[in-house]
Amino acid sequence: MAQLGKKFDATQHDTEQRDYEELPNGIYKLEIEASDVTETSTGSGTILKTTMNVTAPEDFKGRKLFNNYNLENKNPKAQEIGQRQFASLCRAIGESEVEDSEDLHFREFTAKLALGKPSKDGQYPARAEIKRYYFPDEGNVPEPEIDENQPAKAANDNRQAASNDNAPAKTAAAGGGKKRPWG
């Protein structure tokens, strides 16, 4: 058992359940609010996991974005991509050398976000990811804005179709007309 130190009154807090959609494509100001260095799932490399907070545009302020940087990997291509992405983050923040990821916390930077691809095994849907970092030393950092053109919603969102009580009952054609346990 763990003592909280004082009585917590849950009725004094907002408990609305929110099911956020992915962030829309656009240019955002972000800051890293938390980070952690962990081993890869195979134990053969190092990943920097970051939790980012949207600071602009205002409509999305406070939303979270999670991004990982593959710093060491037995696959040289994966390591090169991860280190290039991390170097871009550092440049966007204005740091040339980093020893502790906390040095990057709460330092605002600008990046273009867009919907990525779903996982190859289909287990995870497409999610918002950083597609480009903007570098202040180039003098071309755009203002945050949401793109007018957004990707179309998936045709199949895996929700069961509304039932039609007037439709005849379906029977399974395969399996000798046996009804399957799931419907």
C-alpha positions in Angstrom: 0.0 0.0 0.0 1.3 3.5 -0.8 0.2 6.6 1.1 -0.6 9.6 -1.0 0.4 12.1 1.7 -3.1 13.7 1.7 -6.6 12.8 0.7 -7.3 13.2 -3.0 -10.8 14.4 -3.9 -11.5 13.1 -7.5 -14.7 15.1 -7.6 -12.6 18.3 -7.8 -11.1 17.4 -11.2 -12.2 17.1 -14.8 -12.7 13.4 -15.7 -14.1 13.9 -19.2 -12.9 11.0 -21.4 -11.5 12.3 -24.7 -10.8 10.2 -27.7 -8.5 12.4 -29.7 -8.1 12.0 -33.4 -4.6 12.3 -34.8 -3.2 15.8 -35.2 -4.0 17.2 -38.6 -1.2 17.8 -41.2 0.4 21.2 -40.7 3.2 23.2 -39.2 3.4 23.2 -35.4 5.5 24.7 -32.6 6.5 21.9 -30.2 8.5 21.4 -27.1 9.9 18.3 -25.5 8.4 17.9 -22.0 9.8 14.4 -21.1 12.4 12.0 -22.5 13.9 8.6 -21.6 16.7 6.6 -23.1 15.9 2.9 -23.3 17.3 -0.2 -25.0 15.7 -1.4 -28.3 13.3 -4.3 -28.0 16.1 -6.7 -29.0 18.5 -5.1 -26.5 21.0 -4.4 -29.3 20.6 -0.6 -29.4 19.5 2.6 -27.8 16.4 4.7 -28.4 15.6 8.2 -27.1 11.8 8.3 -26.4 10.3 11.8 -26.3 7.0 13.2 -25.3 6.3 16.5 -27.1 3.7 19.1 -26.3 2.1 21.3 -29.0 2.5 25.0 -28.1 0.9 26.4 -31.4 -1.4 26.6 -33.2 -3.7 27.5 -30.4 -6.5 25.1 -31.3 -4.1 22.2 -30.6 -2.1 23.6 -27.7 -1.4 21.0 -25.1 -1.9 18.0 -27.4 0.9 15.4 -27.2 3.1 13.9 -29.8 5.4 10.9 -29.1 8.6 10.5 -31.1 11.5 8.1 -30.9 15.0 8.5 -32.1 17.0 5.4 -32.9 20.5 6.5 -31.6 22.3 3.1 -31.8 21.2 0.1 -33.7 22.9 -3.0 -35.2 21.2 -2.1 -38.5 23.5 0.7 -39.9 20.7 2.2 -42.0 18.3 2.4 -39.0 21.0 4.0 -36.9 21.9 6.5 -39.7 18.2 7.6 -40.1 17.7 7.9 -36.3 20.9 10.0 -35.8 20.0 12.2 -38.8 16.5 12.9 -37.3 18.0 13.6 -33.8 20.6 15.9 -35.4 17.8 17.8 -37.1 15.9 18.1 -33.8 19.0 19.5 -32.1 19.6 22.0 -34.9 15.9 23.1 -34.8 16.3 23.7 -31.1 19.7 25.4 -31.5 21.9 22.9 -29.8 25.0 21.5 -31.5 26.1 19.1 -28.7 23.9 17.2 -26.3 24.9 14.9 -23.5 21.7 14.8 -21.5 18.3 14.8 -23.2 16.9 17.1 -20.5 19.0 19.9 -22.2 16.3 19.7 -24.9 13.3 20.0 -22.6 11.0 23.0 -22.9 12.9 24.5 -25.8 10.4 25.4 -28.6 11.0 24.4 -32.2 9.0 24.3 -35.4 8.2 21.2 -37.4 5.9 19.9 -40.1 3.6 17.1 -39.0 1.8 14.7 -41.3 0.1 11.4 -41.1 2.5 8.5 -41.4 1.8 4.9 -42.4 0.2 2.2 -40.3 2.4 -0.6 -38.9 3.2 -3.3 -41.4 1.4 -5.9 -39.4 -1.7 -3.7 -39.2 -1.7 -3.7 -35.4 -1.2 0.1 -35.2 -3.0 2.7 -37.3 -1.2 5.6 -39.0 -0.2 8.4 -36.6 1.0 11.9 -36.8 4.8 12.1 -37.2 7.4 14.7 -37.8 8.2 15.0 -41.5 10.4 18.1 -41.4 12.2 20.3 -38.9 12.7 24.0 -39.6 16.0 25.5 -38.7 16.2 29.1 -37.3 19.7 29.5 -38.8 18.2 29.3 -42.3 15.9 32.1 -41.5 12.8 30.4 -43.1 10.8 29.2 -40.1 7.1 29.4 -41.0 4.3 30.4 -38.7 2.2 27.5 -37.4 -0.8 26.6 -39.6 -3.0 23.6 -40.4 -2.8 22.5 -44.0 -6.0 23.0 -46.0 -5.8 19.6 -47.6 -5.9 16.7 -45.2 -5.8 13.0 -45.9 -9.1 11.3 -46.5 -10.5 9.3 -43.6 -10.0 5.5 -43.9 -12.8 3.9 -45.8 -13.0 1.1 -43.2 -12.7 2.2 -39.6 -13.5 -1.3 -38.4 -16.7 -0.3 -36.8 -19.7 -2.7 -37.2 -22.2 -1.5 -39.7 -25.6 -0.3 -38.4 -28.0 -3.2 -38.2 -30.9 -3.4 -40.6 -33.7 -5.2 -38.8 -35.6 -5.5 -42.1 -32.8 -7.5 -43.8 -33.0 -11.3 -44.0 -30.7 -13.1 -41.6 -27.4 -14.1 -43.2 -26.2 -17.7 -43.1 -22.7 -18.8 -43.6 -22.1 -20.2 -47.0 -18.7 -21.7 -46.1 -18.3 -24.5 -43.7 -21.5 -26.4 -44.6 -23.9 -23.7 -43.5 -22.6 -23.7 -39.9 -23.0 -20.5 -38.1 -19.7 -19.0 -36.9 -19.5 -18.2 -33.2 -18.7 -14.5 -33.9 -21.7 -13.8 -36.1 
